[in-house]
Amino acid sequence: MTTEEQRGDHAKTLLEDYMLDEAFEAIRGEILSAWEHSDSSDASARETAYISLKLLSRLRIYFENVVTTGEFKKAEKGEARYN
């Protein structure tokens, strides 16, 4: 198994872990709450919440991309066996 395949498997395990999912959801909820309770004139707090949500999303997407790369490597290895 290649390093990319191992990384993909590990990232998939992490994404399927209920504690990590719980952490993502809890943090997302805290950020949304901070945004909802911010003063409408507090552009800095709202921008911070927006950026925080985007970063949280990027983190999940990073793990998903690692999973996809690992799956592609496994598929390539499978195709190589038949050629």
Secondary structure, 3 states (H helix, E strand, C coil): CCHHHHHHHHHHHHHHCHHHHHHHHHHHHHHHHHHHCCCCCCHHHHHHHHHHHHHHHHHHHHHHHHHHHHHHHHHHHHHHHHC
